[in-house]
Each structure stands twice: as structure tokens, then as C-alpha cells.
Amino acid sequence: MSLRINDQIEIADWELSEQFARSSGPGGQNVNKVSTAVELRFEAERSPALTTAVKKRLRRIAGRRWTQDGAIVLFVQETRSQARNREIARERLKEMITQALITPKKRIATRPTRGSVRRRLEAKKIRGDVKKLRGKVED
């Protein structure tokens, strides 16, 4: 059951692993009996489907969910249904990878216009005058 990100990228079965655990929260007796929480593990560092640049951005996006051995671990226990929790975990992983696929625009260094510099300095001068007027009043 592979995960399709877009037309070019598809995550293979061997890259994903799921474990189930008992989740906390509402559910009555069901909470103590059924393992509905899902821990989805994606071997991101070893994935041949992702480029090095995408992996680098994905690592930044994943944050604490990125493990030492280069895997992303998502833990979902939002619903009482194991199937729905699996779907949510896969959707989150797909969103993270989709977000990592977007290359950030390079910032082009520009100089401030002469007018903006003049306006900034005038505003600083006015603000300084206001503060100077706050001094002690002499009799």
C-alpha cells in the first residue's frame, strides 16, 4: 500500500511502517481493549523517491519528529477508529512532503529607495523630538 505524493513521487511500501498502540482519551472500555493509535514511520533519509534538497527541507519541516537514523515518526490518536487514524497519519506525511517539494524563492538583495531612507530619518527625528520634550520642566 504505497503512498502517492504527486505524479512523479510515490513512496514505496518498504519505506513506511506502522505500529499500533492503545490511545488515551475518550472511548470508554474500547480504550482499554483496542489499539487505535497509529505510529507511522517513514524512512526519509534512505528514500530513493526524494532528492537531497527535498530531504533537507523535509528535515527542517519535520523538526522533532525526525529521528537520529533519518526517519520521520508521526503518532496519531485523534479518533477512536484505527483506520481513520491511519488515514490522518498518511495525510500529514503527504502534506509534509508536498510542503518540502516547494523550493523557496531566492531573495534578491535590493537597496532602499532614497525617499524611504528620507522618510525613515524624518520619522526618527520627530520621535526623538517627542522624547526630548518629555524632560523635566524648568521654572
Disulfide bonds with the S-S distance in Angstrom:
none
